[in-house]
Amino acid sequence: MDLKTLTFLVVGATFALYIYIAIRSRAVSTKEFYVAGTGVHPVLNGMATGADWMSAASFISMAGLIAFNGYDASVYLMGWTGGYCLLAMLLAPYLRKHGKFTVPAFIGDRYYSNTARLVAVFCLIVASLTYVIGQMKGIGVAFSRFLEVDFATGLVAGMVIVFIYAVLGGMKGVTNTQIAQYCVLIFAYTVPAVFISLQLTGNPVPQLGLGSDMLGSTTSLLDKLDGTLLDLGFKEYTIQKGSTTNMVLLTLSLMIGTAGLPHVITRFFTVPRVRDARSSAGWALVFIAILYTTAPAVGAMARLNLVSTIQTGEIGAADGNLQYAERPSWFKKWEATGLLQFEDKNNDGRIQYYGPGLDAQAASFGWEGNEMVKVDRDIMVLANPEIANLPNWVIALVAAGGIAAALSTAAGLLLAISSAISHDVLKSTFMPNLSDKAELKAGRIAMAGAIVVAGYLGLNPPGFAAQVVALAFGLAASSLFPALMMGIFSKRMNRAGAIAGMLTGIGSTLLYIFWFKGFLFIQSTAIMADTADNWLFGISTGSFGAVGALLNFIVAFIVSNLTEAPPKEIRVMVENLRVPMGAGDAVDH
């Protein structure tokens, strides 16, 4: 069976499964729409959390960034996994014990203020919408290759699928769908990694294959990759290339941003008890670790396969570069998406692919420049099985997995946005008499609107999927995380401090992003070019969230100490949050 037909069958079967689950699990009450009726088993909730967590950025983009950035991209692995541990230990159990459906609901109660609730809603929507833009980029990449159409058409097709099953099912449908999606995406990620590890090193375990010798050689895979890249004028794969300060801040921003992301926090409200929230967090970490420990091997092997395919023979040799007319089928198919582009600058019919370190030598050959003018990082995981000539069923499986990863997180984020608007803005603030039926309708309308806005912005995202997601984590880190941490661990923090801190954090981070990325990420409105030479103290836009969080903490602390302390009942509530059930009454100090 040819690849296109097989891909349609595999992906179509997974779509049918997702939509069937969404229809069977259709939410009929607000409790089912927001938190799946709080009846999900911890292991299943851990699996759904893993799917919710492992977005297009994890499945599609992270390994692509690792492939091209090498050592420097390890910050994404450390930041995202470390942040999940932070969330599981310091926030999730306490928020679940409080018992409210949403993050803004907790902030509104803890800071005894509807204003604080509305500020939290604004922060949540800004961070979640930015995150969805990253997912839409991943959806567009996956669907454009699967349908063999341009990126924009693939994105629109993906938006329609998200609309059908996320708007219908609510959290109940999304949870059940995400369990199925986790099984699809983890199988789709690990199977080709095993095949390629065997192919290159003879070791079936990708994590071990990364450090093994090449098959039939005494040279390790990483040494081979370093040498190949140096020969082509690129920097070594295994060395640090960027600023240490920026790497530390990016890791910190990703960590605390993870702990402030509302769509992940909401997952801990879907289990029956606080103990189950802790258990599901542990299971989720196990499920997440399977993919995250495989990603470095996938990235390194994908880069080695790519350069070996495009650039053959010795640099400068008459037959040393791939003839464009003889390019492999995978190359042609990705060209059709617009995510891989070649320009024959010196009209010799060959592909000259090299890095800046080879510019002078290439000029002596009469080459006019690197002719691979676009290799989108987000294609690497999906293209890797095709580059490695794996069986068609493996390639089809990877397409299904990439789509599952993008759809699962997009649905969770859209639910966070819709619940914030329908529950926290309408029901809890402006329309307290709103019926369950009307609230459900408002939530679905809000979700549909968010899909349209995110899809539009996803047509021209401000970076690769993982880079856009890093911006979202920075926004959550600078605004929601400090308010949640101080709300749980500081009885002195009051509403004035929390509001001032959240506005300072989100405002400073948005200003920094817009300064370099442009308003609504439109580059033509950027004030400065987004380059290391222009960044403040060498801090990238993705790393600034940690600085915004620090400003949030400082402003909140100063303002809260200059204003009236919280009421006694709020201080008792904070104490009770941290006291285990059955340990006795809280004592106000």
Sequence and secondary structure as in RCSB ss.txt:
>XXXX:A:sequence
MDLKTLTFLVVGATFALYIYIAIRSRAVSTKEFYVAGTGVHPVLNGMATGADWMSAASFISMAGLIAFNGYDASV
YLMGWTGGYCLLAMLLAPYLRKHGKFTVPAFIGDRYYSNTARLVAVFCLIVASLTYVIGQMKGIGVAFSRFLEVD
FATGLVAGMVIVFIYAVLGGMKGVTNTQIAQYCVLIFAYTVPAVFISLQLTGNPVPQLGLGSDMLGSTTSLLDKL
DGTLLDLGFKEYTIQKGSTTNMVLLTLSLMIGTAGLPHVITRFFTVPRVRDARSSAGWALVFIAILYTTAPAVGA
MARLNLVSTIQTGEIGAADGNLQYAERPSWFKKWEATGLLQFEDKNNDGRIQYYGPGLDAQAASFGWEGNEMVKV
DRDIMVLANPEIANLPNWVIALVAAGGIAAALSTAAGLLLAISSAISHDVLKSTFMPNLSDKAELKAGRIAMAGA
IVVAGYLGLNPPGFAAQVVALAFGLAASSLFPALMMGIFSKRMNRAGAIAGMLTGIGSTLLYIFWFKGFLFIQST
AIMADTADNWLFGISTGSFGAVGALLNFIVAFIVSNLTEAPPKEIRVMVENLRVPMGAGDAVDH
>XXXX:A:secstr
  HHHHHHHHHHHHHHHHHHHHHHT   SHHHHHHGGG   HHHHHHHHHHHHS HIIIIIIHHHHHHHGGGGHH
HHHHHHHHHHHIIIIIHHHHHHH  SSHHHHHHHHTT HHHHHHHHHHHHHHHHHHHHHHHHHHHHHHHHHHTS 
HHHHHHHHHHHHHHHHHHHHHHHHHHHHHHHHHHHHHHHHHHHHHHHHHHHS S HHHHTTSB TTSSSBHHHHH
HHHHHHTT   TTS  S HHHHHHHHHHHHHHHHT HHHHGGGGSSSSHHHHHHHHHHHHHHHHHHHHHHHHHHH
HHHHHHHHHHB SSTT TT B BGGG  HHHHHHHHHTSEEE  TTSSSB     GGGHHHHHHTT  S SEEEE
 GGGHHHHHHHHTT  HHHHHHHHHHHHHHHHHHHHHHHHHHHHIIIIIIIIIII TT  HHHHHHHHHHHHHHH
HHHHHHHHTS SS HHHHHHHHHHHHHHHHHHHHHHHHH SS  HHHHHHHHHHHHHHHHHHHHHHH GGG GGG
 SS SSTTTSGGG  TTTHHHHHHHHHHHHHHHHHHHS    HHHHHHHHHHHS TTS      
